[in-house]
Amino acid sequence: DAKTTQPPSMDCAEGRAANLPCNHSTISGNEYVYWYRQIHSQGPQYIIHGLKNNETNEMASLIITEDRKSSTLILPHATLRDTAVYYCIVVIYNQGGKLIFGQGTELSVKP
Amino acid sequence: GAGVSQSPRYKVAKRGQDVALRCDPISGHVSLFWYQQALGQGPEFLTYFQNEAQLDKSGLPSDRFFAERPEGSVSTLKIQRTQQEDSAVYLCASSPRTGWKKFFGPGTRLTVL
């Protein structure tokens, strides 16, 4: 599975957009980019995923570069409840599409 | 609707005791995963079931760890002769089909004294 690189921590002001980067330079053509987050003392929560097109849902937007070597998760209007560890994971759909978590980015949303 | 549930939520064991951790996935979900999360670390994959078949157990750290899902629904993770290094949060996740997004339970926090 391709490895991902994320900054260990980021701050964001409440109400502003949070842009979380992820590098996955060794991604292969059939691997998807998934984002999960983990709020303190809870299980991880699915946010969004994509293959090569940009994606948007009610939680976030995912921007994947044309060469697929990096992506950005965008939380358009961050709230205090968005404070969490955000994981960018590259997934191949064999063996059930198991998730290999890295260290993630700890996002702190500040008032 | 009901999500993934795990029990117990907290477990304290003395070193050398056996423990059993239960996962109730979302009804009808085919895939089930177990993860181990040490303090301050990301979750680490342990094992994967598709229905009752254990298709991947490459992440189980030793032969003291055993998982089963005999009827393709509820799963149990058993740890024999617990050691202090087994202290962690054990997470269960399920998904409706292979490769789909995963739904995680709240985890069981195991503390081995």
Interface residues (C-beta under 8 A of the other chain):
Chain A: Y34 Y36 Q42 G43 P44 Q45 Y46 H49 V85 Y87 V91 Y93 Q95 G96 G97 K98 L99 I100 F101 G102 Q103 G104
Chain B: V4 S31 F33 Y35 Q41 G42 P43 E44 F45 Y48 Q50 L55 D56 L91 A93 S95 T98 G99 W100 K101 K102 F103 F104 G105 P106 G107
